[in-house]
């Protein structure tokens, strides 16, 4: 998914940080705003919903 994000948002991404964690936590934040949380939803994201959430956040 990281490669897809970098490819799709090449012009917008200044940095991307992966933070390993335990317990199946998967969260995506953009500029400090949480846009996806596996823990809150109880399921993993598909790439399309992550891409749409990033795009929506960037279009603000």
N, CA, C and O atoms as a Maestro MAE file, in Angstrom:
{
 s_m_m2io_version
 :::
 2.0.0
}

f_m_ct {
 s_m_title
 :::
 protein
 m_atom[240] {
  # First column is atom index #
  i_m_mmod_type
  r_m_x_coord
  r_m_y_coord
  r_m_z_coord
  i_m_residue_number
  s_m_chain_name
  s_m_pdb_residue_name
  s_m_pdb_atom_name
  i_m_atomic_number
  :::
  1 25 0.820 -1.191 0.000 1 A "UNK " " N  " 7
  2 3 0.000 0.000 0.000 1 A "UNK " " CA " 6
  3 2 0.867 1.260 0.000 1 A "UNK " " C  " 6
  4 15 0.495 2.274 -0.590 1 A "UNK " " O  " 8
  5 25 2.000 1.195 0.649 2 A "UNK " " N  " 7
  6 3 2.901 2.346 0.703 2 A "UNK " " CA " 6
  7 2 3.333 2.779 -0.689 2 A "UNK " " C  " 6
  8 15 3.316 3.967 -1.013 2 A "UNK " " O  " 8
  9 25 3.720 1.815 -1.506 3 A "UNK " " N  " 7
  10 3 4.145 2.139 -2.866 3 A "UNK " " CA " 6
  11 2 3.021 2.772 -3.674 3 A "UNK " " C  " 6
  12 15 3.256 3.689 -4.461 3 A "UNK " " O  " 8
  13 25 1.800 2.282 -3.479 4 A "UNK " " N  " 7
  14 3 0.651 2.854 -4.188 4 A "UNK " " CA " 6
  15 2 0.404 4.294 -3.768 4 A "UNK " " C  " 6
  16 15 0.141 5.150 -4.612 4 A "UNK " " O  " 8
  17 25 0.484 4.565 -2.482 5 A "UNK " " N  " 7
  18 3 0.293 5.932 -1.988 5 A "UNK " " CA " 6
  19 2 1.348 6.860 -2.580 5 A "UNK " " C  " 6
  20 15 1.035 7.945 -3.069 5 A "UNK " " O  " 8
  21 25 2.596 6.419 -2.530 6 A "UNK " " N  " 7
  22 3 3.671 7.253 -3.079 6 A "UNK " " CA " 6
  23 2 3.498 7.472 -4.574 6 A "UNK " " C  " 6
  24 15 3.775 8.562 -5.076 6 A "UNK " " O  " 8
  25 25 3.052 6.468 -5.279 7 A "UNK " " N  " 7
  26 3 2.838 6.596 -6.716 7 A "UNK " " CA " 6
  27 2 1.658 7.517 -7.022 7 A "UNK " " C  " 6
  28 15 1.768 8.409 -7.862 7 A "UNK " " O  " 8
  29 25 0.538 7.306 -6.348 8 A "UNK " " N  " 7
  30 3 -0.682 8.078 -6.618 8 A "UNK " " CA " 6
  31 2 -0.585 9.532 -6.163 8 A "UNK " " C  " 6
  32 15 -1.209 10.410 -6.758 8 A "UNK " " O  " 8
  33 25 0.190 9.790 -5.113 9 A "UNK " " N  " 7
  34 3 0.259 11.134 -4.546 9 A "UNK " " CA " 6
  35 2 1.675 11.701 -4.600 9 A "UNK " " C  " 6
  36 15 2.069 12.482 -3.733 9 A "UNK " " O  " 8
  37 25 2.422 11.316 -5.597 10 A "UNK " " N  " 7
  38 3 3.818 11.718 -5.740 10 A "UNK " " CA " 6
  39 2 4.019 13.227 -5.612 10 A "UNK " " C  " 6
  40 15 4.986 13.671 -4.993 10 A "UNK " " O  " 8
  41 25 3.131 14.003 -6.182 11 A "UNK " " N  " 7
  42 3 3.253 15.463 -6.153 11 A "UNK " " CA " 6
  43 2 2.892 16.066 -4.794 11 A "UNK " " C  " 6
  44 15 3.303 17.184 -4.487 11 A "UNK " " O  " 8
  45 25 2.130 15.337 -3.982 12 A "UNK " " N  " 7
  46 3 1.613 15.889 -2.727 12 A "UNK " " CA " 6
  47 2 2.350 15.414 -1.477 12 A "UNK " " C  " 6
  48 15 2.319 16.091 -0.450 12 A "UNK " " O  " 8
  49 25 3.003 14.275 -1.549 13 A "UNK " " N  " 7
  50 3 3.624 13.683 -0.367 13 A "UNK " " CA " 6
  51 2 5.038 14.216 -0.191 13 A "UNK " " C  " 6
  52 15 5.907 14.012 -1.039 13 A "UNK " " O  " 8
  53 25 5.250 14.906 0.930 14 A "UNK " " N  " 7
  54 3 6.599 15.368 1.269 14 A "UNK " " CA " 6
  55 2 7.342 14.312 2.066 14 A "UNK " " C  " 6
  56 15 8.558 14.171 1.939 14 A "UNK " " O  " 8
  57 25 6.613 13.571 2.889 15 A "UNK " " N  " 7
  58 3 7.221 12.488 3.653 15 A "UNK " " CA " 6
  59 2 6.141 11.473 4.001 15 A "UNK " " C  " 6
  60 15 4.950 11.785 4.033 15 A "UNK " " O  " 8
  61 25 6.592 10.253 4.258 16 A "UNK " " N  " 7
  62 3 5.690 9.176 4.644 16 A "UNK " " CA " 6
  63 2 6.414 8.397 5.726 16 A "UNK " " C  " 6
  64 15 7.570 8.015 5.544 16 A "UNK " " O  " 8
  65 25 5.753 8.157 6.848 17 A "UNK " " N  " 7
  66 3 6.368 7.467 7.964 17 A "UNK " " CA " 6
  67 2 5.582 6.212 8.287 17 A "UNK " " C  " 6
  68 15 4.364 6.264 8.462 17 A "UNK " " O  " 8
  69 25 6.269 5.088 8.366 18 A "UNK " " N  " 7
  70 3 5.668 3.831 8.804 18 A "UNK " " CA " 6
  71 2 6.114 3.582 10.228 18 A "UNK " " C  " 6
  72 15 7.305 3.636 10.534 18 A "UNK " " O  " 8
  73 25 5.156 3.309 11.098 19 A "UNK " " N  " 7
  74 3 5.476 3.063 12.504 19 A "UNK " " CA " 6
  75 2 4.984 1.670 12.867 19 A "UNK " " C  " 6
  76 15 3.777 1.457 12.983 19 A "UNK " " O  " 8
  77 25 5.888 0.722 13.047 20 A "UNK " " N  " 7
  78 3 5.483 -0.632 13.420 20 A "UNK " " CA " 6
  79 2 4.791 -0.631 14.784 20 A "UNK " " C  " 6
  80 15 5.142 0.142 15.676 20 A "UNK " " O  " 8
  81 25 3.806 -1.511 14.922 21 A "UNK " " N  " 7
  82 3 3.112 -1.621 16.203 21 A "UNK " " CA " 6
  83 2 2.663 -3.056 16.409 21 A "UNK " " C  " 6
  84 15 2.760 -3.890 15.509 21 A "UNK " " O  " 8
  85 25 2.172 -3.327 17.603 22 A "UNK " " N  " 7
  86 3 1.682 -4.659 17.963 22 A "UNK " " CA " 6
  87 2 0.159 -4.663 18.000 22 A "UNK " " C  " 6
  88 15 -0.474 -3.607 18.031 22 A "UNK " " O  " 8
  89 25 -0.408 -5.831 17.997 23 A "UNK " " N  " 7
  90 3 -1.834 -5.976 18.226 23 A "UNK " " CA " 6
  91 2 -2.718 -5.681 17.027 23 A "UNK " " C  " 6
  92 15 -3.915 -5.448 17.197 23 A "UNK " " O  " 8
  93 25 -2.167 -5.685 15.825 24 A "UNK " " N  " 7
  94 3 -2.982 -5.488 14.636 24 A "UNK " " CA " 6
  95 2 -3.453 -4.068 14.408 24 A "UNK " " C  " 6
  96 15 -4.426 -3.850 13.687 24 A "UNK " " O  " 8
  97 25 -2.785 -3.101 15.007 25 A "UNK " " N  " 7
  98 3 -3.167 -1.703 14.822 25 A "UNK " " CA " 6
  99 2 -2.719 -1.246 13.441 25 A "UNK " " C  " 6
  100 15 -1.564 -1.444 13.061 25 A "UNK " " O  " 8
  101 25 -3.628 -0.635 12.690 26 A "UNK " " N  " 7
  102 3 -3.309 -0.042 11.392 26 A "UNK " " CA " 6
  103 2 -4.045 1.277 11.319 26 A "UNK " " C  " 6
  104 15 -5.273 1.308 11.241 26 A "UNK " " O  " 8
  105 25 -3.298 2.367 11.342 27 A "UNK " " N  " 7
  106 3 -3.903 3.694 11.278 27 A "UNK " " CA " 6
  107 2 -3.203 4.516 10.208 27 A "UNK " " C  " 6
  108 15 -2.000 4.384 9.987 27 A "UNK " " O  " 8
  109 25 -3.975 5.360 9.555 28 A "UNK " " N  " 7
  110 3 -3.435 6.253 8.542 28 A "UNK " " CA " 6
  111 2 -3.789 7.673 8.956 28 A "UNK " " C  " 6
  112 15 -4.952 7.986 9.210 28 A "UNK " " O  " 8
  113 25 -2.783 8.524 9.020 29 A "UNK " " N  " 7
  114 3 -3.005 9.934 9.326 29 A "UNK " " CA " 6
  115 2 -2.424 10.790 8.207 29 A "UNK " " C  " 6
  116 15 -1.436 10.422 7.573 29 A "UNK " " O  " 8
  117 25 -3.051 11.934 7.979 30 A "UNK " " N  " 7
  118 3 -2.555 12.919 7.025 30 A "UNK " " CA " 6
  119 2 -2.469 14.241 7.766 30 A "UNK " " C  " 6
  120 15 -3.471 14.733 8.287 30 A "UNK " " O  " 8
  121 25 -1.293 14.808 7.814 31 A "UNK " " N  " 7
  122 3 -1.052 16.067 8.531 31 A "UNK " " CA " 6
  123 2 -1.610 16.020 9.951 31 A "UNK " " C  " 6
  124 15 -2.209 16.984 10.428 31 A "UNK " " O  " 8
  125 25 -1.406 14.882 10.621 32 A "UNK " " N  " 7
  126 3 -1.831 14.727 12.006 32 A "UNK " " CA " 6
  127 2 -3.291 14.362 12.198 32 A "UNK " " C  " 6
  128 15 -3.719 14.151 13.333 32 A "UNK " " O  " 8
  129 25 -4.069 14.282 11.126 33 A "UNK " " N  " 7
  130 3 -5.490 13.933 11.228 33 A "UNK " " CA " 6
  131 2 -5.684 12.459 10.894 33 A "UNK " " C  " 6
  132 15 -5.271 12.000 9.830 33 A "UNK " " O  " 8
  133 25 -6.311 11.720 11.805 34 A "UNK " " N  " 7
  134 3 -6.586 10.310 11.596 34 A "UNK " " CA " 6
  135 2 -7.648 10.161 10.511 34 A "UNK " " C  " 6
  136 15 -8.753 10.689 10.635 34 A "UNK " " O  " 8
  137 25 -7.300 9.432 9.438 35 A "UNK " " N  " 7
  138 3 -8.281 9.238 8.367 35 A "UNK " " CA " 6
  139 2 -8.745 7.787 8.255 35 A "UNK " " C  " 6
  140 15 -9.744 7.501 7.595 35 A "UNK " " O  " 8
  141 25 -8.013 6.867 8.904 36 A "UNK " " N  " 7
  142 3 -8.457 5.474 8.959 36 A "UNK " " CA " 6
  143 2 -7.884 4.818 10.195 36 A "UNK " " C  " 6
  144 15 -6.715 5.014 10.529 36 A "UNK " " O  " 8
  145 25 -8.718 4.028 10.880 37 A "UNK " " N  " 7
  146 3 -8.273 3.270 12.042 37 A "UNK " " CA " 6
  147 2 -8.892 1.879 11.993 37 A "UNK " " C  " 6
  148 15 -10.106 1.724 12.126 37 A "UNK " " O  " 8
  149 25 -8.052 0.874 11.803 38 A "UNK " " N  " 7
  150 3 -8.514 -0.513 11.841 38 A "UNK " " CA " 6
  151 2 -9.091 -0.835 13.218 38 A "UNK " " C  " 6
  152 15 -10.084 -1.554 13.328 38 A "UNK " " O  " 8
  153 25 -8.473 -0.309 14.247 39 A "UNK " " N  " 7
  154 3 -8.930 -0.573 15.616 39 A "UNK " " CA " 6
  155 2 -10.352 -0.054 15.823 39 A "UNK " " C  " 6
  156 15 -11.178 -0.739 16.426 39 A "UNK " " O  " 8
  157 25 -10.640 1.142 15.332 40 A "UNK " " N  " 7
  158 3 -11.981 1.714 15.496 40 A "UNK " " CA " 6
  159 2 -13.027 0.989 14.660 40 A "UNK " " C  " 6
  160 15 -14.148 0.770 15.118 40 A "UNK " " O  " 8
  161 25 -12.661 0.611 13.422 41 A "UNK " " N  " 7
  162 3 -13.620 -0.024 12.523 41 A "UNK " " CA " 6
  163 2 -13.682 -1.544 12.667 41 A "UNK " " C  " 6
  164 15 -14.660 -2.173 12.263 41 A "UNK " " O  " 8
  165 25 -12.633 -2.125 13.243 42 A "UNK " " N  " 7
  166 3 -12.603 -3.571 13.423 42 A "UNK " " CA " 6
  167 2 -12.309 -4.336 12.148 42 A "UNK " " C  " 6
  168 15 -12.604 -5.529 12.065 42 A "UNK " " O  " 8
  169 25 -11.736 -3.680 11.156 43 A "UNK " " N  " 7
  170 3 -11.398 -4.337 9.893 43 A "UNK " " CA " 6
  171 2 -10.258 -3.575 9.225 43 A "UNK " " C  " 6
  172 15 -9.989 -2.415 9.538 43 A "UNK " " O  " 8
  173 25 -9.605 -4.255 8.304 44 A "UNK " " N  " 7
  174 3 -8.520 -3.621 7.565 44 A "UNK " " CA " 6
  175 2 -9.108 -2.825 6.409 44 A "UNK " " C  " 6
  176 15 -10.198 -3.132 5.925 44 A "UNK " " O  " 8
  177 25 -8.402 -1.826 5.981 45 A "UNK " " N  " 7
  178 3 -8.836 -0.983 4.864 45 A "UNK " " CA " 6
  179 2 -8.475 -1.626 3.541 45 A "UNK " " C  " 6
  180 15 -7.525 -2.405 3.451 45 A "UNK " " O  " 8
  181 25 -9.240 -1.293 2.518 46 A "UNK " " N  " 7
  182 3 -8.782 -1.623 1.176 46 A "UNK " " CA " 6
  183 2 -8.126 -0.359 0.634 46 A "UNK " " C  " 6
  184 15 -8.397 0.741 1.115 46 A "UNK " " O  " 8
  185 25 -7.280 -0.514 -0.351 47 A "UNK " " N  " 7
  186 3 -6.517 0.636 -0.823 47 A "UNK " " CA " 6
  187 2 -7.416 1.745 -1.344 47 A "UNK " " C  " 6
  188 15 -7.126 2.921 -1.126 47 A "UNK " " O  " 8
  189 25 -8.483 1.402 -2.017 48 A "UNK " " N  " 7
  190 3 -9.351 2.430 -2.610 48 A "UNK " " CA " 6
  191 2 -9.910 3.377 -1.551 48 A "UNK " " C  " 6
  192 15 -9.969 4.585 -1.781 48 A "UNK " " O  " 8
  193 25 -10.316 2.859 -0.411 49 A "UNK " " N  " 7
  194 3 -10.857 3.759 0.615 49 A "UNK " " CA " 6
  195 2 -9.767 4.628 1.244 49 A "UNK " " C  " 6
  196 15 -10.031 5.767 1.630 49 A "UNK " " O  " 8
  197 25 -8.551 4.103 1.350 50 A "UNK " " N  " 7
  198 3 -7.440 4.910 1.842 50 A "UNK " " CA " 6
  199 2 -7.129 6.014 0.840 50 A "UNK " " C  " 6
  200 15 -6.947 7.168 1.227 50 A "UNK " " O  " 8
  201 25 -7.067 5.671 -0.445 51 A "UNK " " N  " 7
  202 3 -6.796 6.657 -1.487 51 A "UNK " " CA " 6
  203 2 -7.849 7.761 -1.477 51 A "UNK " " C  " 6
  204 15 -7.507 8.941 -1.557 51 A "UNK " " O  " 8
  205 25 -9.121 7.391 -1.380 52 A "UNK " " N  " 7
  206 3 -10.209 8.379 -1.354 52 A "UNK " " CA " 6
  207 2 -10.120 9.275 -0.114 52 A "UNK " " C  " 6
  208 15 -10.365 10.478 -0.200 52 A "UNK " " O  " 8
  209 25 -9.774 8.696 1.029 53 A "UNK " " N  " 7
  210 3 -9.657 9.489 2.256 53 A "UNK " " CA " 6
  211 2 -8.486 10.463 2.175 53 A "UNK " " C  " 6
  212 15 -8.597 11.602 2.627 53 A "UNK " " O  " 8
  213 25 -7.376 10.030 1.610 54 A "UNK " " N  " 7
  214 3 -6.225 10.926 1.427 54 A "UNK " " CA " 6
  215 2 -6.601 12.036 0.477 54 A "UNK " " C  " 6
  216 15 -6.328 13.204 0.751 54 A "UNK " " O  " 8
  217 25 -7.226 11.693 -0.642 55 A "UNK " " N  " 7
  218 3 -7.617 12.688 -1.629 55 A "UNK " " CA " 6
  219 2 -8.570 13.724 -1.020 55 A "UNK " " C  " 6
  220 15 -8.412 14.924 -1.248 55 A "UNK " " O  " 8
  221 25 -9.543 13.267 -0.259 56 A "UNK " " N  " 7
  222 3 -10.496 14.179 0.384 56 A "UNK " " CA " 6
  223 2 -9.775 15.121 1.344 56 A "UNK " " C  " 6
  224 15 -10.083 16.311 1.403 56 A "UNK " " O  " 8
  225 25 -8.821 14.587 2.089 57 A "UNK " " N  " 7
  226 3 -8.068 15.415 3.054 57 A "UNK " " CA " 6
  227 2 -7.217 16.444 2.329 57 A "UNK " " C  " 6
  228 15 -7.106 17.585 2.778 57 A "UNK " " O  " 8
  229 25 -6.614 16.052 1.209 58 A "UNK " " N  " 7
  230 3 -5.761 16.982 0.459 58 A "UNK " " CA " 6
  231 2 -6.566 18.051 -0.256 58 A "UNK " " C  " 6
  232 15 -6.044 19.134 -0.522 58 A "UNK " " O  " 8
  233 25 -7.817 17.779 -0.573 59 A "UNK " " N  " 7
  234 3 -8.652 18.725 -1.313 59 A "UNK " " CA " 6
  235 2 -9.328 19.755 -0.432 59 A "UNK " " C  " 6
  236 15 -10.083 20.588 -0.934 59 A "UNK " " O  " 8
  237 25 -9.084 19.723 0.838 60 A "UNK " " N  " 7
  238 3 -9.714 20.703 1.748 60 A "UNK " " CA " 6
  239 2 -9.215 22.088 1.484 60 A "UNK " " C  " 6
  240 15 -9.635 23.032 2.153 60 A "UNK " " O  " 8
  :::
 }
 m_bond[239] {
  # First column is bond index #
  i_m_from
  i_m_to
  i_m_order
  :::
  1 1 2 1
  2 2 3 1
  3 3 4 2
  4 3 5 1
  5 5 6 1
  6 6 7 1
  7 7 8 2
  8 7 9 1
  9 9 10 1
  10 10 11 1
  11 11 12 2
  12 11 13 1
  13 13 14 1
  14 14 15 1
  15 15 16 2
  16 15 17 1
  17 17 18 1
  18 18 19 1
  19 19 20 2
  20 19 21 1
  21 21 22 1
  22 22 23 1
  23 23 24 2
  24 23 25 1
  25 25 26 1
  26 26 27 1
  27 27 28 2
  28 27 29 1
  29 29 30 1
  30 30 31 1
  31 31 32 2
  32 31 33 1
  33 33 34 1
  34 34 35 1
  35 35 36 2
  36 35 37 1
  37 37 38 1
  38 38 39 1
  39 39 40 2
  40 39 41 1
  41 41 42 1
  42 42 43 1
  43 43 44 2
  44 43 45 1
  45 45 46 1
  46 46 47 1
  47 47 48 2
  48 47 49 1
  49 49 50 1
  50 50 51 1
  51 51 52 2
  52 51 53 1
  53 53 54 1
  54 54 55 1
  55 55 56 2
  56 55 57 1
  57 57 58 1
  58 58 59 1
  59 59 60 2
  60 59 61 1
  61 61 62 1
  62 62 63 1
  63 63 64 2
  64 63 65 1
  65 65 66 1
  66 66 67 1
  67 67 68 2
  68 67 69 1
  69 69 70 1
  70 70 71 1
  71 71 72 2
  72 71 73 1
  73 73 74 1
  74 74 75 1
  75 75 76 2
  76 75 77 1
  77 77 78 1
  78 78 79 1
  79 79 80 2
  80 79 81 1
  81 81 82 1
  82 82 83 1
  83 83 84 2
  84 83 85 1
  85 85 86 1
  86 86 87 1
  87 87 88 2
  88 87 89 1
  89 89 90 1
  90 90 91 1
  91 91 92 2
  92 91 93 1
  93 93 94 1
  94 94 95 1
  95 95 96 2
  96 95 97 1
  97 97 98 1
  98 98 99 1
  99 99 100 2
  100 99 101 1
  101 101 102 1
  102 102 103 1
  103 103 104 2
  104 103 105 1
  105 105 106 1
  106 106 107 1
  107 107 108 2
  108 107 109 1
  109 109 110 1
  110 110 111 1
  111 111 112 2
  112 111 113 1
  113 113 114 1
  114 114 115 1
  115 115 116 2
  116 115 117 1
  117 117 118 1
  118 118 119 1
  119 119 120 2
  120 119 121 1
  121 121 122 1
  122 122 123 1
  123 123 124 2
  124 123 125 1
  125 125 126 1
  126 126 127 1
  127 127 128 2
  128 127 129 1
  129 129 130 1
  130 130 131 1
  131 131 132 2
  132 131 133 1
  133 133 134 1
  134 134 135 1
  135 135 136 2
  136 135 137 1
  137 137 138 1
  138 138 139 1
  139 139 140 2
  140 139 141 1
  141 141 142 1
  142 142 143 1
  143 143 144 2
  144 143 145 1
  145 145 146 1
  146 146 147 1
  147 147 148 2
  148 147 149 1
  149 149 150 1
  150 150 151 1
  151 151 152 2
  152 151 153 1
  153 153 154 1
  154 154 155 1
  155 155 156 2
  156 155 157 1
  157 157 158 1
  158 158 159 1
  159 159 160 2
  160 159 161 1
  161 161 162 1
  162 162 163 1
  163 163 164 2
  164 163 165 1
  165 165 166 1
  166 166 167 1
  167 167 168 2
  168 167 169 1
  169 169 170 1
  170 170 171 1
  171 171 172 2
  172 171 173 1
  173 173 174 1
  174 174 175 1
  175 175 176 2
  176 175 177 1
  177 177 178 1
  178 178 179 1
  179 179 180 2
  180 179 181 1
  181 181 182 1
  182 182 183 1
  183 183 184 2
  184 183 185 1
  185 185 186 1
  186 186 187 1
  187 187 188 2
  188 187 189 1
  189 189 190 1
  190 190 191 1
  191 191 192 2
  192 191 193 1
  193 193 194 1
  194 194 195 1
  195 195 196 2
  196 195 197 1
  197 197 198 1
  198 198 199 1
  199 199 200 2
  200 199 201 1
  201 201 202 1
  202 202 203 1
  203 203 204 2
  204 203 205 1
  205 205 206 1
  206 206 207 1
  207 207 208 2
  208 207 209 1
  209 209 210 1
  210 210 211 1
  211 211 212 2
  212 211 213 1
  213 213 214 1
  214 214 215 1
  215 215 216 2
  216 215 217 1
  217 217 218 1
  218 218 219 1
  219 219 220 2
  220 219 221 1
  221 221 222 1
  222 222 223 1
  223 223 224 2
  224 223 225 1
  225 225 226 1
  226 226 227 1
  227 227 228 2
  228 227 229 1
  229 229 230 1
  230 230 231 1
  231 231 232 2
  232 231 233 1
  233 233 234 1
  234 234 235 1
  235 235 236 2
  236 235 237 1
  237 237 238 1
  238 238 239 1
  239 239 240 2
  :::
 }
}
